[in-house]
Amino acid sequence: MAKEQLIEFEGRVTEILPDARYRVELDSGHTIIAYTAGKMKKNRIKTLAGDRVTVEMSPYDLEKGRLIFRHKDERAASSAPRPPQRGGPPRRR
């Protein structure tokens, strides 16, 4: 295994902690502390308790990780479609 190689796990967010951190229970049963990856912050992807996520971890510290992907929820896809968003302020004529 290369020194820089990271390990990916899947899990569920159980608790939202201060300072943009999350408590994640992995599918294996372990509980870790994770933070949001920069790309998720940049694209304003919100993570809530109960969301399925993919976590990236270093082989040297298996207690901390980084959230790199939030999986789409099947319940949200089957619900009613969202109304269209209104664009900016009204135009002057």
N, C-alpha and C positions, 0 to 999 in steps of 0.2 A: 504494500500500500504506500502510495506516495505521501510525502509529508503534508502537502497542501490538499489532499483529497478529503472531501467532506462526505458525511453520511446523511442520507435523507430518510426521514420517518414521517408517517402520517399520524394524526391525532385529532383531538377535539379540544377547543378552548373551553376551560371550565370556569375561569375567573379573569376579570380584567383588573390589573394592578396599576398603581400610580406610575408615572414616568414612562408611559407608552409600553408597558410590559404586560405579558399575559402568562397565566398558569395553564399549561397544556398537558392533558393526559394522553400519552401515546397509546397506540393500539396494543402495545406489549404490556401496558398497565403501569409503566413508570410515569411519574409526574415531573415536569421540568418547567423552568422559567424561560420565556422566549421574548424577543423584541421584534418589531416590524422591520423588514428589509427596506432599504432606501427606495427601491423601485415601487414598492407598495405605497410608501409615503408620497412619492412623486406623483403617482397616478391616483392618489386619494382613495385607496381601497380601504374601506372600513371593516374592521373585524369585531364581531360581537361574541358574547358567551354562547356556546353551543355550535359555533361554526366548525366545519371540518377544514383542517389546514395541513399543509406540508411544511415540515420543519427541517432545517439544515443544521447539522451539528458537527463539531470538530471531534475527531476520535480521542483527543486529549482531555476534553471536558464534556462529559456526558450529562451534565446537570443544567447546561445553558444551551440555547439554540436561537435560530433566526427564522421567523416566519417568512417563507418565500412564495407561498401560493395559498389563496383561499378558494376552496372548492365551491362550486355552485350548489345551492340547495335545491333538491327536487321539489320541495313544497313550494318554494317561491316561483318556480317555473310553471307550476300548474295553477297558480292563483290568477286572478283577473289581471289583464294588462294594465300597465301604468298609464295615466293620462299624459298627453303630450305636454312638454314644458313650454312655458311662454318665453318668448325672446325679449330680452332687455326692456328699456323704457319705451313708451309710445313715441311714434315719430311725429314731427311737426310738419305741417303742410304749408 
